[in-house]
Amino acid sequence: MQQISFPLRLAVAAVFVTAALGVEAQSVMQPGGWEMHAKISAQDPTTGETKTLSESTMKQCLSAAFLDKDPYLTPGIDKDKMVQRGATCSLADEKRDASTASWRMACKLADGTLIDMTINNFVSKETLQSDIRQVVDKGGKKVQMQIAMNSKFVGACTKDMPQL
């Protein structure tokens, strides 16, 4: 049996590590057209009754470049959006694995409103499920809200789909 030289072993190892990192860096989700259905509900603090405030469905084109940034599995992706609106936010309880992520985010908006939320996301090649539960405190009045988003891959992007 022929011995493999150290430089050759190092080069082979580097190829395997690079290949493994390339796989890890790829998005879990399939690039292309996605149909996203969102439902926003609120609980009446007086009666405890839950009421649907809005439901919407939209289609969006998710590019490979956008998905490679892992937006649905990156804790705090929403923090940047909130900060751009003048909020001060903190993150806690960040958990992530190959297809799920969860975290807690607390924000104080410019008008003094406090929002405490937990975010749970699950992604696969052709599905995205996101559950966001919020407690909104505006001037001492608290409301519990839930945003449920269920999305599915629908194929190639079309011209009418906004692109991310």
N, C-alpha and C positions, 0 to 999 in steps of 0.2 A: 504494500500500500504506500502510495506516494504522500509525503508530508506536504502540506500547504504552507507556504511562507506566511510569516506574520503580516507583512503589508497586504497580501492578497486576502487573508482572513479579515483584516480590518476593513478592506474595501467591500467585501461581501457583507459584513455586518452593517456597514454604513448603508448599503443598498436596502437591506431588510428594514433597518430603522427608518429610513426615509420613506419607504413604501408604507410602513405601518403608520407613520405620522400623516402621510397623505390620506390614508383611509380615515383616520381619526378626524382630520380637518374637514372632510367632506360633510355636507349637511345630511341630517337624518331624513329631511323632507325632500320630496321630489320637486325639482324646479318646474314651473309651468303654471297653468291656470288653476286657481283655487276658488271654490265657492264657500263663502264664510257667512254663517248664520249667527247673529248675536241676539240675545234676549236679556233685557235689563229689567230687574224686578226690585221692588222696595217693600219693606215691611212697615206697616203703619205702627208707630210706637204706642198709640192708644189702644188699638184693638188687637194688634199682633197679626192681623191679616196681611198676607202677601199679595201684592198687586203687580201685574206686568205693566211696566211703564212704556216700553217700546220693544219692538222686534224688527229686525232688518236683515236682509240678505243682500250680499254684494259679491261680485266676482273680481278677483285681483290676480295679476300676473306676478308671481314671485320668481325673480331671476336667481340663477345659481349664485351670483355674487352676493345678493342680499341674504340668501339662505346660508351661505358659507360663514357669515358673521354670527350664525346661531341665534337669531333674535328671540326665538320663542323659548330657548333654554338658558338664556343669559339672565341671571338674576339682576334686577335693576334696570332692565331695558326701558321701563316706563319712567324711571327716576329722571333720566335726561329730559324727557318730554315735560315732566312736571317742573323741573328746575327752569326750563326755558320759559315757563309761564309765571315765574317769580316765586315758586314754592321752595321751601327748605325741606329736604327729605333725608331719612335714614333707612338703612336696610338691616335686617336681622334674620336669623334662622334660615340662611341660604343652604339649600340642598340641591344636588344635581347628580344625575347619572346619564347614561347614554340616551335615554328617551324621555326622561321626566325632569322637571325642575320645579322648585317651590321656594318661596321667600315671603317675608313680611316686610312691608314698607309703610312707614308713617310719614306723613307730610303736613306741613303747615303752609296754607296758601297765603298769598299776599293780603287777602281780606281777613285773615285770622281763622278761617275755617280749618278744622283738623280732620284729616282722613287717615284712618288706620285700616290697612288692607292686607289680606293674605292672597297670594297668587299661586295657583297650581296649574302647571301645563304638562300635557302629555302629547308627544308627537310620534308619528311613524311616517313611512314613505308617503302614505296617502290620506292621513288623518291628522287633525290638530284639535285637541280639546283643551279649553282654557276655562278655569273657574276662578273668578275674582270675587271675593267677599269683602265688603267695605262697611265700616262704621264711620259715618260722616257726622261731625259735631260742628254745627254752625250756631254760634251764640248760645250754647247750652242745650240746643235742641238736637237730639241724636236721631239719625235714621240709619237703618241697616239696609244695605243694597247688595245685590248679587248680579254679576255680569257673567253669563254663560255663553261661550263661543264654541260652536261646533263647525269644523271646516273639513272639506274633502277635496281631494285632487280631482279635477275635471278634464284634464288633458292639456293639449297645447294652448298657449296664450292666443287670444284673439285681439284684434285692434281696439275693440271697445273696452278692454280691461285696463284699468290703471296699473302701471308697472312700478314695482318696488325693486 
